[in-house]
């Protein structure tokens, strides 16, 4: 495969990164706040220049986190020794087929590429084709050697559409990484204790605990989609802050990028000089705001849809909190909810800045099961059954079925 790549790479144009510019007051952040609304209350138009910059940041920027993933966790050693493409795909890592040279794709399709050889993974990293994972590959003693590795936002919030092969295809930015086993991946590090590895392996695909390195507790949550956020006032299941607040939190405290983050509510204060995160937050959020929720590939008949919508707005009381005019949430009205109000497990909320849960904006529900912050509802039917019981809705079987059908279109 190396010979194929060397021949193809000579023909390939070098990818040009769009420089990250300082942003004017019109789109500036104040304490990581995002401007999402226009002057008359509608959604403001997005800046196409910022969107383009943000796309590059979202997909490729590691914020200097190679120091952590390479020097501390030694993941470059793990990848080069045991992570074959087959292993990588099995834990949810995915490949962007659109950046693979045609000769490489032809070789993969013809079965001429060894998917059980970690050296093939190194080659794919050299091609910058592993979504959300970025490696520096140098020639050492005559062979390609992975010397640095880092991650970007796309690792957890971008998927391949599997149009070329399972786990290999065109990028779908914003899609939740429902099959990405972050815990299993990190547990491969030789720098982690066996006790912590056991915890990490217990998470399973599509789950991650963004607080464990702060308080040592373990209540993993479902990795959420990053699309459909334009107009949503506060990100995260607990509404700790706007999108850029969470981007900063993750980039600095979870990805371990070189940046600054402060939140006295959490007792968290990290300062970096140079700061490789903060100046990029406006563009990153702008790109996320540009990511529309994907439409459901199927739809119920018109009568079922009408009945389900009537239940949603009526006896089901869904629209009381999932307000259609507010991006199907009420967080923009300043509302957060105590766990017992909606029958949620309070354990995760208790570890956050707000101690409450945000009403999740409903978007592309068909795409990112399981549901609730902890994934405790495997299906939309389970969601409806939960609220029917907790809120005493007394829905008939027909009403529940119609409501589930309607939710699947949101």
C-alpha positions as CSV (number, residue, x, y, z in Angstrom):
1,X,0.0,0.0,0.0
2,X,2.9,2.4,0.7
3,X,4.0,2.3,-2.9
4,X,0.5,3.1,-4.0
5,X,0.3,6.1,-1.6
6,X,3.7,7.5,-2.6
7,X,2.7,7.5,-6.2
8,X,-0.7,9.0,-5.5
9,X,0.6,11.6,-3.1
10,X,2.9,13.1,-5.6
11,X,-0.2,13.9,-7.7
12,X,-2.3,15.1,-4.9
13,X,-2.5,18.8,-4.1
14,X,-1.6,19.8,-0.6
15,X,-4.6,20.7,1.5
16,X,-4.7,24.4,2.3
17,X,-5.8,25.4,5.7
18,X,-7.8,28.6,6.0
19,X,-6.2,30.9,8.5
20,X,-8.0,31.6,11.7
21,X,-8.6,35.4,11.9
22,X,-9.5,37.5,14.9
23,X,-13.2,38.2,14.9
24,X,-14.9,41.6,15.0
25,X,-17.3,42.8,17.6
26,X,-20.3,41.7,15.5
27,X,-19.6,38.0,16.2
28,X,-17.4,38.4,19.4
29,X,-17.8,36.3,22.5
30,X,-18.4,37.5,26.0
31,X,-17.6,34.9,28.5
32,X,-17.9,32.2,25.8
33,X,-21.4,33.4,24.9
34,X,-22.6,33.0,21.3
35,X,-24.7,35.4,19.3
36,X,-27.4,33.3,17.7
37,X,-30.3,35.6,17.4
38,X,-31.0,38.5,15.0
39,X,-32.1,42.0,15.9
40,X,-35.8,41.0,15.6
41,X,-35.5,37.7,17.5
42,X,-35.1,35.5,14.5
43,X,-32.0,33.5,13.7
44,X,-29.2,35.8,12.5
45,X,-27.6,35.0,9.1
46,X,-24.3,33.1,9.4
47,X,-21.0,34.5,8.2
48,X,-19.7,32.3,5.4
49,X,-16.1,33.2,6.1
50,X,-16.4,32.2,9.7
51,X,-18.2,29.0,8.7
52,X,-15.4,28.1,6.3
53,X,-12.8,28.8,9.0
54,X,-14.8,26.8,11.6
55,X,-15.1,23.8,9.3
56,X,-11.3,23.6,9.2
57,X,-11.1,23.9,13.0
58,X,-13.8,21.4,13.6
59,X,-12.3,18.8,11.3
60,X,-8.6,19.3,11.7
61,X,-7.5,21.5,14.7
62,X,-6.0,19.6,17.6
63,X,-5.3,22.8,19.7
64,X,-1.9,21.3,20.4
65,X,-3.3,18.3,22.2
66,X,-0.6,16.1,20.8
67,X,1.4,16.8,23.9
68,X,-1.2,14.8,25.9
69,X,-2.1,12.1,23.5
70,X,1.6,11.4,22.5
71,X,3.8,12.4,25.4
72,X,1.4,11.4,28.2
73,X,-0.8,8.6,26.9
74,X,1.7,7.3,24.3
75,X,-1.1,6.6,21.9
76,X,1.3,6.8,18.9
77,X,3.0,3.7,20.2
78,X,-0.3,1.9,20.7
79,X,-1.5,2.8,17.2
80,X,1.7,1.7,15.5
81,X,1.9,-1.6,17.4
82,X,-1.7,-2.9,17.8
83,X,-4.3,-0.8,16.1
84,X,-4.9,-2.2,12.6
85,X,-7.6,-0.7,10.4
86,X,-9.9,-3.6,11.4
87,X,-9.4,-2.9,15.1
88,X,-9.9,0.8,14.5
89,X,-13.1,0.3,12.7
90,X,-14.3,-2.1,15.4
91,X,-14.1,0.6,18.1
92,X,-15.9,3.2,15.9
93,X,-13.0,5.1,14.3
94,X,-13.9,5.9,10.7
95,X,-12.2,6.9,7.4
96,X,-12.9,9.8,5.1
97,X,-13.0,8.1,1.7
98,X,-13.0,11.5,-0.1
99,X,-9.4,12.2,0.8
100,X,-8.1,8.8,-0.3
101,X,-6.3,8.7,-3.6
102,X,-8.2,6.7,-6.3
103,X,-5.4,4.1,-6.4
104,X,-5.7,3.5,-2.7
105,X,-9.5,3.1,-2.9
106,X,-9.1,0.7,-5.8
107,X,-6.6,-1.3,-3.8
108,X,-8.9,-1.5,-0.8
109,X,-11.8,-2.6,-3.0
110,X,-9.7,-5.2,-4.6
111,X,-8.6,-6.7,-1.3
112,X,-5.0,-5.7,-1.9
113,X,-4.6,-3.7,1.4
114,X,-3.9,-5.5,4.6
115,X,-6.6,-4.4,7.0
116,X,-4.9,-6.4,9.9
117,X,-1.6,-4.6,9.7
118,X,-1.1,-1.5,12.0
119,X,1.3,-0.1,9.4
120,X,-1.8,0.4,7.2
121,X,-3.3,2.5,9.9
122,X,-0.2,4.6,10.0
123,X,-0.5,5.1,6.2
124,X,-4.1,6.1,6.6
125,X,-3.0,8.7,9.2
126,X,-0.4,9.9,6.8
127,X,-3.1,10.6,4.3
128,X,-5.1,12.5,7.0
129,X,-8.1,10.2,6.4
130,X,-8.9,8.9,9.8
131,X,-11.8,11.2,11.0
132,X,-10.9,13.2,14.1
133,X,-7.4,11.6,14.5
134,X,-4.3,13.5,13.3
135,X,-0.9,12.0,13.1
136,X,2.6,13.2,12.2
137,X,4.3,10.5,10.1
138,X,8.0,10.7,9.5
139,X,10.5,8.4,7.7
140,X,12.6,6.7,10.4
141,X,15.1,4.1,9.4
142,X,13.6,3.9,6.0
143,X,10.0,3.3,7.1
144,X,6.9,5.5,7.8
145,X,6.8,6.0,11.6
146,X,4.0,7.7,13.6
147,X,5.8,10.1,15.9
148,X,2.9,12.4,17.1
149,X,-0.9,12.0,17.3
150,X,-3.7,14.2,18.4
151,X,-7.5,14.5,18.1
152,X,-10.0,17.1,16.8
153,X,-13.7,17.8,17.5
154,X,-14.6,15.6,14.6
155,X,-13.6,12.5,16.5
156,X,-16.8,12.5,18.5
157,X,-19.0,14.6,16.2
158,X,-18.5,13.4,12.7
159,X,-19.2,10.1,11.0
160,X,-18.6,8.5,7.6
161,X,-21.7,7.6,5.6
162,X,-20.2,4.1,4.8
163,X,-20.8,4.7,1.1
164,X,-17.5,3.0,0.2
165,X,-17.4,0.3,2.9
166,X,-18.6,0.0,6.5
167,X,-17.1,2.9,8.4
168,X,-15.5,4.3,5.2
169,X,-17.2,7.0,3.2
170,X,-18.0,10.7,3.0
171,X,-18.0,12.8,6.1
172,X,-21.2,13.8,7.9
173,X,-20.2,16.5,10.2
174,X,-22.3,17.0,13.3
175,X,-23.5,13.4,13.5
176,X,-23.2,11.8,16.9
177,X,-20.5,9.2,17.2
178,X,-23.0,6.6,18.4
179,X,-20.6,3.7,17.7
180,X,-17.4,5.3,18.9
181,X,-16.0,3.5,21.9
182,X,-13.9,6.3,23.4
183,X,-13.3,4.4,26.7
184,X,-12.0,1.3,24.9
185,X,-9.7,3.4,22.8
186,X,-8.2,5.4,25.7
187,X,-7.9,2.2,27.8
188,X,-5.3,1.0,25.3
189,X,-2.8,3.5,26.7
190,X,0.0,2.0,28.7
191,X,0.0,5.1,30.9
192,X,-3.4,4.4,32.5
193,X,-3.9,2.3,35.6
194,X,-5.8,-1.0,35.4
195,X,-8.4,0.4,37.7
196,X,-9.2,3.3,35.4
197,X,-9.0,1.0,32.3
198,X,-11.8,-1.1,33.9
199,X,-14.0,2.0,34.2
200,X,-13.2,3.2,30.7
201,X,-14.1,-0.2,29.2
202,X,-17.4,-0.2,31.0
203,X,-18.7,2.9,29.1
204,X,-19.4,1.2,25.8
205,X,-20.0,2.7,22.3
206,X,-21.4,6.2,22.1
207,X,-20.8,7.2,25.7
208,X,-18.3,9.4,27.4
209,X,-17.9,10.9,30.9
210,X,-16.6,14.5,30.6
211,X,-16.3,15.0,34.3
212,X,-14.3,11.9,35.4
213,X,-10.9,13.7,35.3
214,X,-12.4,16.4,37.6
215,X,-14.1,14.5,40.3
216,X,-13.2,10.8,39.8
217,X,-16.8,9.7,39.6
218,X,-18.3,7.7,36.8
219,X,-21.6,8.5,35.1
220,X,-21.0,8.4,31.4
221,X,-23.4,10.3,29.1
222,X,-24.4,9.8,25.5
223,X,-22.3,11.7,22.9
224,X,-24.8,14.2,21.4
225,X,-25.0,15.4,17.9
226,X,-23.4,18.8,17.0
227,X,-26.0,19.8,14.4
228,X,-29.2,21.7,14.8
229,X,-27.8,24.1,17.4
230,X,-28.4,27.5,15.7
231,X,-30.7,29.3,18.0
232,X,-30.2,27.0,21.0
233,X,-29.1,29.2,23.9
234,X,-27.2,26.7,25.9
235,X,-25.4,23.5,25.0
236,X,-24.9,20.3,27.1
237,X,-27.5,18.2,28.8
238,X,-27.3,20.4,31.9
239,X,-27.2,23.8,30.2
240,X,-23.9,24.9,31.8
241,X,-23.3,27.4,29.1
242,X,-23.6,28.3,25.3
243,X,-22.0,26.3,22.6
244,X,-18.6,28.1,22.9
245,X,-18.5,27.5,26.6
246,X,-18.7,23.7,26.0
247,X,-16.3,23.9,23.1
248,X,-13.8,25.6,25.4
249,X,-14.4,23.1,28.2
250,X,-13.9,20.1,25.9
251,X,-11.0,21.5,24.0
252,X,-9.0,22.4,27.1
253,X,-10.1,19.9,29.8
254,X,-11.0,16.8,27.7
255,X,-9.0,16.9,24.5
256,X,-6.2,18.5,26.6
257,X,-5.5,21.2,24.0
258,X,-3.4,24.2,24.9
259,X,-6.0,26.8,25.9
260,X,-7.6,28.7,28.7
261,X,-10.9,27.8,30.5
262,X,-12.4,29.2,33.7
263,X,-15.6,28.3,35.5
264,X,-15.6,29.2,39.2
265,X,-18.8,27.1,39.6
266,X,-16.7,24.0,38.9
267,X,-13.6,25.3,40.6
268,X,-11.9,25.0,37.2
269,X,-9.2,27.4,36.1
270,X,-6.8,26.7,33.3
271,X,-4.6,29.3,31.7
272,X,-2.3,28.7,28.7
273,X,0.2,31.0,26.9
274,X,0.0,30.8,24.0
275,X,-3.7,30.0,24.0
276,X,-4.5,27.9,21.0
277,X,-8.2,27.6,21.7
278,X,-10.0,30.9,22.6
279,X,-9.5,32.8,19.4
280,X,-10.9,29.9,17.4
281,X,-14.2,29.6,19.4
282,X,-16.3,32.1,17.3
283,X,-15.5,30.4,14.0
284,X,-15.9,26.9,15.5
285,X,-19.4,27.8,16.8
286,X,-20.4,29.4,13.5
287,X,-19.6,26.2,11.6
288,X,-21.6,24.2,14.2
289,X,-24.5,26.5,13.7
290,X,-24.4,25.9,10.0
291,X,-24.9,22.1,10.4
292,X,-28.5,21.4,9.8
293,X,-30.2,18.3,11.3
294,X,-30.6,15.6,8.7
295,X,-34.1,14.8,7.6
296,X,-35.6,11.4,8.4
297,X,-35.3,9.0,5.4
298,X,-38.9,7.8,6.1
299,X,-42.1,9.5,7.1
300,X,-45.5,8.2,8.5
301,X,-48.7,8.8,6.5
302,X,-50.3,12.2,6.8
303,X,-53.1,11.1,9.2
304,X,-50.6,9.4,11.6
305,X,-48.4,12.5,11.5
306,X,-51.3,14.7,12.3
307,X,-52.5,12.6,15.2
308,X,-49.0,12.4,16.6
309,X,-48.5,16.1,16.4
310,X,-51.8,16.6,18.2
311,X,-50.7,14.4,21.0
312,X,-47.3,16.2,21.2
313,X,-49.1,19.6,21.5
314,X,-52.0,18.3,23.6
315,X,-52.4,15.4,26.0
316,X,-48.7,14.4,25.8
317,X,-47.8,17.9,27.0
318,X,-44.5,17.6,25.1
319,X,-44.6,21.1,23.7
320,X,-44.8,22.6,27.2
321,X,-41.0,22.2,27.4
322,X,-40.1,21.2,23.8
323,X,-41.4,24.5,22.4
324,X,-41.6,24.4,18.6
325,X,-40.9,28.1,18.2
326,X,-37.8,27.8,20.5
327,X,-36.0,25.0,18.6
328,X,-38.0,22.4,20.5
329,X,-36.5,23.4,23.9
330,X,-37.3,25.9,26.6
331,X,-33.7,26.7,27.6
332,X,-33.8,30.0,25.7
333,X,-36.5,31.1,28.2
334,X,-34.0,30.5,31.0
335,X,-35.5,27.2,32.2
336,X,-33.7,24.2,33.6
337,X,-35.4,21.3,35.3
338,X,-34.7,19.5,38.5
339,X,-34.1,15.7,37.8
340,X,-37.1,14.5,39.8
341,X,-39.5,16.6,37.6
342,X,-38.9,14.5,34.6
343,X,-37.8,11.3,36.3
344,X,-34.2,11.6,35.4
345,X,-31.3,10.0,37.3
346,X,-29.8,12.9,39.3
347,X,-26.3,11.5,39.5
348,X,-24.8,13.3,36.5
349,X,-26.6,16.6,37.1
350,X,-25.2,16.7,40.6
351,X,-21.7,16.8,39.2
352,X,-22.3,19.8,36.9
353,X,-22.5,23.6,37.4
354,X,-26.3,23.8,37.2
355,X,-27.4,20.6,39.1
356,X,-30.3,20.5,36.7
357,X,-31.1,19.2,33.2
358,X,-31.8,21.2,30.1
359,X,-34.8,20.3,27.8
360,X,-32.9,18.7,24.9
361,X,-33.8,20.4,21.6
362,X,-35.4,17.8,19.4
363,X,-33.6,17.3,16.1
364,X,-33.1,14.2,13.9
365,X,-34.3,11.9,16.6
366,X,-34.3,9.0,14.1
367,X,-30.5,9.2,13.9
368,X,-29.1,9.3,17.4
369,X,-30.6,6.6,19.7
370,X,-30.3,5.9,22.6
371,X,-32.1,8.8,24.3
372,X,-31.8,10.8,27.5
373,X,-28.5,12.0,28.8
374,X,-27.5,8.6,30.0
375,X,-29.0,6.5,27.2
376,X,-31.5,4.9,29.5
377,X,-34.2,4.9,26.8
378,X,-33.1,2.7,23.9
379,X,-36.0,3.7,21.6
380,X,-38.5,6.5,21.1
381,X,-41.1,4.1,22.3
382,X,-39.2,3.9,25.6
383,X,-39.0,7.6,25.8
384,X,-42.8,8.0,25.4
385,X,-43.4,5.1,27.9
386,X,-41.1,6.8,30.4
387,X,-43.0,10.2,30.3
388,X,-46.4,8.5,30.2
389,X,-45.5,6.8,33.5
390,X,-43.7,9.7,35.2
391,X,-46.1,12.5,34.2
392,X,-49.2,10.4,34.5
393,X,-50.3,11.2,30.9
394,X,-52.6,8.2,30.5
395,X,-52.0,7.9,26.8
396,X,-53.7,5.1,24.9
397,X,-51.7,2.6,22.9
398,X,-52.7,4.4,19.7
399,X,-51.7,7.8,21.1
400,X,-48.3,6.4,22.1
401,X,-47.7,4.9,18.7
402,X,-48.8,8.1,16.9
403,X,-46.5,10.2,19.1
404,X,-43.5,7.9,18.5
405,X,-44.2,8.2,14.7
406,X,-44.3,12.0,15.0
407,X,-41.1,12.2,17.1
408,X,-39.3,10.2,14.4
409,X,-39.9,13.1,12.0
410,X,-38.4,15.8,14.2
